[in-house]
């Protein structure tokens, strides 16, 4: 059964904008970020998703745990982070269209935090926001077939995957298949779904923008529930994805220094290229900045230079490709 939603003008506008940005991301090789950016994005994603659920650890503490350093904090919060690290380390192994894979991810995420992690609930539950019960989930006996129907929709419906991932997010919160961890699983699995078609979503911390606009997130969920339509949440989530892609493209332009730009070029394995090609990857840096970067790369043995004047080309020095 297809989740209830309408394809509105806002949804069409956002999907078009996202598609254009995804094309730019691919053209700029941003779907293959440097190891440093990957690590930063993983930390942001884990911090944001758990912060929404009330976890008190900071990005610095999560970084320390990722580096196997000791951290002082609530045992539950530390365990949540360790579990999330395990899940995001294995994110490429999950199958977006598999109920079994979905349950396995929940088990990894919630082991030690609830009983029967990875198993659907056996009793009725309600969702509380503040002091108000905002949603009574479907009866426990209905959960298995509702989940199977939802995964069938995900696999077979012809709507764009971008829209289906958002509808899936809403339905998972609505069905509430587990006793706990449903919100973080809905957000995680939307990433897994999007990664199936767009690899950049492995490294795109759009959950940080959900965390920053948490009140709007809950408002969209509540409005979708009241109207029995996923449309408000789909519009909200598409806006978050669009903003996240804008931020990714802006980071590429504004926040990398020369060392990081050269590291990025080395990491993506860009073959022989000109200064113009380099500037196409790092848009809006000046010609002078590009020239300084490339000279630095040559001086430090990261790059080899070929030809001269208008025919000058650069290639990676494989013996020293890390600045």
N, C-alpha and C positions, 0 to 999 in steps of 0.2 A: 504494500500500500504506500502510495506517495505521500510524504508529509504535506500538510496544508500550507501553501504559500502562493503569493502572486508575484509575477515578474513585473515589477514596477519600473517607472522611468528612472528612479534613483538606482535601482539594481542594474539596469542596462548601462547607465552612465558609468557606474563604478566598475563593472566588469570590463567595459571598453578601456577605461583608464588603466586598470590593473594589467590587462593584456598588453597594452602599449609599453608599460613600464617593464613587464617581464621580457619583452623583446629587447628593450634597452639593456636590461641586466645581462641577458645572454650575449648581446653584442659586445658588452664591456667585460665579459668573462667574470662577472660578479657572482655567478653561481659556483665559482671555485675560489672562495676567499682564502687568504693566508692562514696558516695555523694559529697565529695570534688572534685574528678576527674570529675564527671558528670558536676558540676557547672563550673569548669574551662574550660571544653570542650565546653559547651554551650556558654560561654563568647567568647572563641576563634572563634567559628563558626560565631556568630553574628557579631563580630568585623571584621572578615575577609571578609564576604560576603558584608557587608555594605561599608567597606573600598574600595573594588573593584569599588563600585558605587560612590565613592567620599565622603563618610561620614567622618567627621573629629574627631569624638569622640574616645578616647583611650580605651584600655581594662579596665583601672582603672575607667573611667567614666561609662562605661557600667556595671561594677561590682556594682558601687554605685547606678545606676538606678535599677538594679536587686534587690538590698537591700532596695529599696524605699527611697533612700537618694536624696537630692537635688543636681543637677548638673547644672553648668553654661555652656551654649553652644548654638549654633544655634537651634532655635525651630524646624526646619525641621529635623535636625540630631537627636535631642532628640526624636521626634515623630517616626522617622524610627526605632530607637532602641526599644522604647516601643512596636511598632507593631511587630517587629521581636521577642521580648521576648514572646509576646502573641502567635505567631505562633509556636515557638519552645516548648512552654509549652503544646501546643495541638497536637504536631506532631504525637503522637500515635493514634489520632482520625481520621487522614486522611486516605482515601482509595486510594492506589497507582494507581488503575485502573479506577478511577471514574473522569470523566470530572467535574461533579458537585462539588466534593471534591476539585479538582484543583482550580476551580473558587472561592470556599469559602476561600481557603488559600490565594489567591491573594487579596481578599477583606480585610482579616485581615491584610495582609502585607502592603497594600497601602491605607487604609482608612485615609482620611485627607490629603493625599499627591497628589492624582489625583482625578478627577471627575470619577464617574461610576467605582469605584474599584470593581473588581470581574466580570466585563463585558467585552466581547471581543470588540476590537476597531471597529469603524464605518468608519474609513478613512485610507488612505494610509500612510505608514511611511517608513523612511529609517534609516539605522544605520550608524552613523558617528563615525569614529575613528580618533582622532586628527582633522584635517581639511578636511579629505577625506571621502566621502560617500562610504562605503565598501559593503553595501548591501541594496537593495530595497526589502522590504518584499512583500509577495504575496498580491493581492488585498483583501480588507476587506471582501468582499462578499464570498471569498473562505475559510476564517478562520474556520468557524464552521465545515465544512466537512473535512478539513485538520486535525483538532484536533481530530475529531471522528476517522478518519483513523489511526492516530498515536496511540491513546489509544487502538484501535483494534489490531494493531501490537504488542503493549506492552502485551496485554492479551493473544494473540493467537500464536505468532511466537515461534518457538522452539529453537531459539538461546539462549545461556545462559543469565540469567538476568543481569549479570555484563556487557555484551556487549550491551544489549538492553537499559540499563539505560544510557549508554554513547550516544548511537544513539538518544535516546529520548532527552537528553540534547541538542544535536546539532539541532535537528529538531525544538525544542521549540524556540531556538534563531533564527533559519531560518524563521519560521512562524511568530514570533513576534506577538502573539495573542492579547496582551494588549498594550495600549498606553505607559506604562512605567512599570518597574519592571520585565521585561522578563528575564533578566540575573539572578537576584536573585531567581526568581521562577524556572528557569531551574536547578539551583544548589540545591535549597531546594528540588525539586521533585525528583532529582536523589537520594538524601538521603532517601526520603520516599519510593522510589522503592526498593532500596537496603535493607532497614529495613524490607521489606516484607519477605525477605528470610534470612537476616543476621542481627539480633538485634544489633550487635556491632556498626552498622553505626549510630545509634541514638547518640552515644557518641564519634564518630570518627570525629575530626575536620579537614577533608581533605580539607575543603575550605581555611584553613590557608595556605596550600601549594599552592593552586591556587593563593591566594593573593601574596605569596612570588615569584611565577613564572608568574606573571600577563602578562608580555610581551609574554611569550611562549603560554599562554592561548589564547591571542588575535591572535597571529600568526597562531595557530592551527585552530581557528575559521575562519580566513580569508582564509587560504589555503583550508579548507574544502569547503568554499563557492566558491572559484575560480575553484576548481576541481569538484564541484557538487558531492562530496563524503564526508561522515562523517568520513572516515577512519583516517585522521590526528587528528581530535579531539578525537576520540575513543582511539587512541594510547596514546595521551597526558593524557587523564583522567584516563586511566588504570594505567599509570605510577604514577600519583598522588595518586591514591588509594593504589597502592603497596607501595609507599614511606610512606604513612600515617600509614599503618599497621606495617611497619618496625619501625617507630617512636613510635607507641604504644607499641610494644614489647620491644623496647629499654628503654622507660620510665619505664616500669615495672621492668626492671633490674637495671637501673642506677640512677633513680631520686627519688625513694621513700626512706624515712628514716624509722627507726624501727617503730615509731608510726603510720606512714601511712600504712606500711605493715600489722601491726596488725589490724588496722582499716579496711583495705581491706578484710582480712580474716573474720573479724566479719560481714562485709557487705554482702559478698557473702554466708554467712551461711555455710561455709565448716564444715562438720560433723567431727567426730573423725579422727585424722590424725597423722602421724608420722613426725619426723624432715625431713625425706627424702621427704615425700609428700609436706611439706612446701617449701623445696628447689626446688621441681618441679614446684611450682607456681611462685617462685621468682628465676628464673634461674641465675646462675653465682654469687650469693652471696655465701660466703664461709660457710663451716660447722660451724666455730666459730661464724660468724655473725648470722647464723640461731639459734644457741644455745643461743646466747645473746638475740635475739628477743624473743624466746620462754620463757626464764627465766623472761624477763621483763613482758611478758604477764601473766605469773603465779604470779609474785610478785605483779602486779597491779590488780590482780583479774579478768583479762580479760579471761584467760584460766584456765582450770582445767587440772591437770596432773594425768595420770593413769599408773601404772606399773613402771618398772625401767629398766635401762640398755637398751638392744636391744629391749625390749618390751614396751618401753615408748611411750605413746600415749597422745595426747592433744585433748581437746574439748572446745567449747565455754562455758563460764560461762554466762548463759542467764540473770542472775541478773545484770551483768556488762559486756556487750559485746562491749562497746564503750570506747576506750582508751582515 
